Amino acid sequence: MLFFLSFLGKFGFTQNVGIGTLTPINKLTVIGDGSFRTTAMSLSSNRVFGGGLLVSNTNGNEQTLRIDGSNIQSTYSDPFIFHPSNIPRPFVLNPYRGNIGIGTNFSPEYKLHIWSKDEQLVKIDGKNSLVLFHDNVSNVQYGFFRGWTSSPFNPAEYYGLEIGTPPSYGGDPAKRLMFSTNYNLRLTIMEDGNVGINTTNPRSKLDVNGSLSLPIRTITTAGSTAITDDDYTIIVDMQNITNNNVKLILPSANNRKGRLYNISGINVPSNDFGATTGIINIFDNGHGILIKLFSNYLARYSPYETESESATLCTLQSDGSKWHVIALNYYRFRDTR
C-alpha cells in the first residue's frame, strides 16, 4: 500500500485516497479503526520511538503535534528532544468552546470536567504557583489562589496558601473576599480590611450582625490553675473549696498583646460580720501577684460598725509585656450591729 501511494505521488496522481470509503474528502480519508504499533510515522527514525503519529505544518522544524500510546505533545522546533533552548508554544484544546473531560465519558458537563472513582488530584507545580480568576469581557482580575513557596514577593515571609483579591485599578469595581453557604453570604472581607459576619457592609474592623459566643470556664478546685490561650471568662466556684484559697496563673504577656481575660468568683463564703473569707490570687507570670479578688478592706466607724469592701470582678489585658487591670468591680458590705 505505501509503495502504491508513493507511486501515485511520483507520477503526479494527486487525487484523494480513501480506505474504507469510495468518496474520500481529504488527501487520505480512513473510515474505520487504525493503529500504529511499530516504527513511528516520523521524518526520521531517531526522533520518535515506540509507535506514534507526527503531524507537522512544514518539514518537521516548525510547530508539530505528536500522538502516541500515552502522550500528546505540542512544541516548537526539535519536538521530541526537549532542549532548554526550545521556544514554548501554546497548546489549545477545543478552541471552539466545547467541554473537555478527563476520565469522563463522551459528555463532559463543564468546561473542564475531571472524574475519578478514587481521590481526585489536580497538582500545580511552580514557584509561588498562582490560579487567577479573570473576566474575559471587562478584562478585570477578580480573585486568586496562590501557594507561597519562596521569596521574593512573599508577604511577611509566610509560606502556605493565600486566597485573595487583587487591588482595583482605574475603573475596576471594589473587590471583596466572600464566603457563603446555601448561596447566602456569611463572611465578607472588604478592600479596606473590614470583616463582616452576617453583614455585607462591615463598618468596623470586625462587624458581627448576630449573637457572639466566647469561651467560659469554671474552676472548682483549690490550689494553682493555669489560664490558657483558649480561655476568656474564668469563674471560680468556691462553694466546695475547703481552704478558700485559689491561685490563678496567667500565661506570659509576651506575644499576647491585646489579649483579654475576665475573672470573677461565685459562692464565696463570708464570716459572721458579712465579710468574705475566700481569696482568689491572680499571678502575672514572671511578675508576681497582680491582684486579689475577695480580699477585704475593713474600715471601723464605731465599736459596733464595720464596713467591708472586696474586689469581685476584674478585666485584664496584655500590652505585650505585662498584664494590666483595666476594669475592677467592688462590692461593699456594712455591718452596724
HELIX and SHEET records of a PDB file:
HELIX    1   1 LEU A    2  LYS A   10  1                                   9    
HELIX    2   2 PRO A  155  GLU A  157  5                                   3    
SHEET    1   A 2 VAL A  17  ILE A  19  0                                        
SHEET    2   A 2 LEU A  28  VAL A  30  1                                        
SHEET    1   B 3 GLY A  52  SER A  56  0                                        
SHEET    2   B 3 THR A  64  ASP A  68 -1                                        
SHEET    3   B 3 ILE A  72  THR A  75 -1                                        
SHEET    1   C 2 ILE A 100  ILE A 102  0                                        
SHEET    2   C 2 LEU A 112  ILE A 114  1                                        
SHEET    1   D 3 LEU A 130  HIS A 134  0                                        
SHEET    2   D 3 GLN A 141  TRP A 148 -1                                        
SHEET    3   D 3 GLY A 160  GLY A 164 -1                                        
SHEET    1   E 4 LEU A 177  THR A 181  0                                        
SHEET    2   E 4 ASN A 184  ILE A 189 -1                                        
SHEET    3   E 4 VAL A 195  ILE A 197 -1                                        
SHEET    4   E 4 LEU A 206  VAL A 208  1                                        
SHEET    1   F 5 ILE A 216  ILE A 219  0                                        
SHEET    2   F 5 THR A 233  ASP A 237  1                                        
SHEET    3   F 5 LEU A 260  ILE A 266  1                                        
SHEET    4   F 5 GLU A 305  SER A 318 -1                                        
SHEET    5   F 5 TYR A 297  SER A 302 -1                                        
SHEET    1   G 5 ILE A 216  ILE A 219  0                                        
SHEET    2   G 5 THR A 233  ASP A 237  1                                        
SHEET    3   G 5 LEU A 260  ILE A 266  1                                        
SHEET    4   G 5 GLU A 305  SER A 318 -1                                        
SHEET    5   G 5 TRP A 323  ASP A 335 -1                                        
SHEET    1   H 4 GLY A 223  ALA A 226  0                                        
SHEET    2   H 4 ASN A 245  ILE A 249  1                                        
SHEET    3   H 4 ILE A 279  ASP A 284  1                                        
SHEET    4   H 4 GLY A 288  LEU A 293 -1                                        
END                                                                             
